[in-house]
Amino acid sequence: MTIHIINPNSSAHVTAHMAEAIAPIAAMSPVALACHTLSEGPPGIETQAHVDGVVQPLLAFSDTLKDEASAFVVACFSDPGLAAMREAHDVPVLGIAESAYMQAMLMGQRFGILSLGRASIQRHIRYLGALGISDRLAADLPLGLGVLELADEERTLERLGEVGTTLRDRFGADVLITGCAGMAQYRARLENMTGLPVVDPCQAAAAAAIGQVMLSACNNKREKRV
């Protein structure tokens, strides 16, 4: 059985960075983790139309994996199709944004989000309201970069440092969240630049999925003994 982590955009380099970020977790996990790229997705999920457009392809692709799935992770910070995925499958389905928020609240009082662009922020604000945790947000600030531009390491690190420092010094964030799966390779360096703990959403979701699978297994064993 496997935890399937699905990148809903079609950028293979994003999936590769996700796999690199979760590799230490996968090495210790009692259940296998596998990363996938949704070839039907856009190169980057940057608009509400992108979010809405990947739901059906995501459902169709996950259906091909369901017989061997212990859990699914939707690896986009907009958590596209999360409710539909949970309805379609009888195993845990986690979104990387929801997982990152939960992890950040365990690590500090107020979290700051480093988003790609301003359009992303509005989606995040709506989602935080739906989750009932808006009061834990220090601020959500844009990098002003697209998903594909994250491959420019020098420019991305410069913007991450600027925005992360602003979230810390101006808005009082004591935990930072990288608001895109494509930022996975920059987590440790952002932590060093700001001196704050940084939550990578893919790592948070992978760890949470393992926990869900293990909890389910433990409960099943207990029920059989009873």
N, C-alpha and C positions, 0 to 999 in steps of 0.2 A: 504493500500500500504506500501511497505517495501523497505528499502535500504539493499541489500544483500551484505555482505562482505565475500568473498570467499578466504579461505586459500588454495592455490593450492598444498600444500604438505599434507601428510597424518598424520602429527603429531598433535594429539588432544591437547597436552599440549601447543603447539604454539597457537592454536585457542583459548584456554582458557585464555592465557595471553593477546591476542588481545582483547577478550571480556572484560577482566578486565580493560584494558587501555582505552577503549572507553565507559565504563559504565557511567562516569560522563557526557559525551556528550550525550549518549543515554537518560539519565534521563531528559535532558533539551530539547531534540529534539521533534519537532512537528510531525515527521514521525518516525515510528518504524525502528530499526536497528537490523539485525540478522546476526550472524556469523556462517559460515559453514566450514567444513573440506572436501576437495576433497579426498575421500578415494582412488581413483585411482592414486593419486600423489605419488612421492617418499617421504621418511621420511624427506628429506630436499632438497631444490632446490639449488644446489651448482655448477652445470656445465651448459654449453650451451646446452648439450643434455637433461638435466633435464628441462631447460626452454622450449626448442622446444617440448619435449615430453608431457607436460601438456596442450598444447593449445587445442587439440581436446577434451580431457576429460573435460576441463574447459568450452568449448563451449557447450558440451552436457549437462553438469550439469546446467549451467545458463539457458539453454533452458527450463528446467523443472520448473524454477522459474519465467519466464518472465511475466506470466499473472498477477502476484501480485507485480511486481518490479517497484519501483519508480526510482531506480538507482542501479548500481552494483559497487563494489570496488574489484579490483584484489589485494589481500593482499600478494604480494611477491615483494621484492625490485628490482627484475629484470623486473617487469611489464610484465610478459609473456602473450602473446595473446591479448594485449591491443587493437591494431588496429583491429584485427579480431572480438573482442568483440564489439567494437564500430560499426563495420559494421553490425553485427548480430542483434543489439538491437536499438530500437528507444528511449531509455531513456539514461540519462548520465551514462557513464562508466569511472571510475577513477582508475588510478594506484597509489599505495602508494608511489612509488619513485618520479614520476612526481609531485604529490601533496606535498611531503616533500620538493622538490627543490623549488617549488613556495612559500611555507610557509617560508622556510629559507631565501629566498631573501627579504621577507617582514620584517624580524627580524634583518638582518645584511648585511654587505657588502660581506663577504667571508665565505663560509661554509666549514666545514670539515666533511668527511664521515668516520664512523667507520665500516669497512667491515668485513665480516667473514674471507675470505682468499684472496690470491693474484689473483686467477682466477676470483673472483667477480669484482675486480677493473677494469679489462679490459672491462668487460661488462658495468660497470658504465661510464667509460671514453667515450666509443662509444655512449652511450645514451645521455650523456651531450652534446657531439658534435652534435648529431642529433637535440637536443632541442635548440642548439645555445647559451648555457649558460656556456660553459667551462671556460670562464674568471672569473666566480664567485666562482670557486672551489679553496679553499686554498690547500687542499691535500685530498687524499683518502688513508687511511692506514689500513692494515689488523690486526685483532685480532689474527689470527692463530687458530681459533676455527671452528668447524663444528656446524650445527644447533642443533644437539642432545647434543653437549657439552655445550651449553648455559644453560642447566639445572643445571650445576655445578656452583652454585651461587658464591662461594668464588673465584674460578678461573676466572670466567667471570668478576666479579667486579674489580679484580686486573688488568686484561687486559684492561678493559674499562677506568679505571683511568689512566693507563700508556699511552695508545694511545690518549685519550682525552686531556691529559696534553701536549703531544707532538704536537698535532694539534694546540693547543692554543699558546704554547710558541715558537715553532720552525717555524710553518707555518703561524701564524697570523690569524687563524680562529676565528671569533667572534660569530659563531653559529655552533653547532654540529648536525649531523643527524645520528641516529642509523640506520645502513644499513641492517636491517633484521627485519621482523615482530616478530621474536623470541626474540628480545631484549626489547620488550615492557615493561616488568616489571622493567627494570633497568633505565628508563628515568630520574626519579626524583633524584635517587642517583647519576647518572652521572652528573646531573646539580649541585648537591651539591659539588661533588668532584672537578669540574672544574671551577665553578662560571660562566659558560656560559649557555645561553639558549640552550636547547636540544629539537630537533624536533623528535617526535615519528611518523613514517610514517603512521601508522594506524590511529592515532588521526587526523593527517593532512588530510588524505583522507576522513575520516568520516565527519569531519567538512565541507570540501569542497563539499562533496556529498549533505549534508543537504542544503548548500547554493545554489547549482545547482537546487535542487528540489524546494526550495522556490522561487527562481528567475523565474523558469518555471511557477510555479503556479501564481505568480503575473502577469507575462506577459500574460498568458491565460485569467485572469480576465480582464485585461486592453483591450485586443482584443475583448472580448465579449461585453464590454461597448461601444466600438467604432462601 
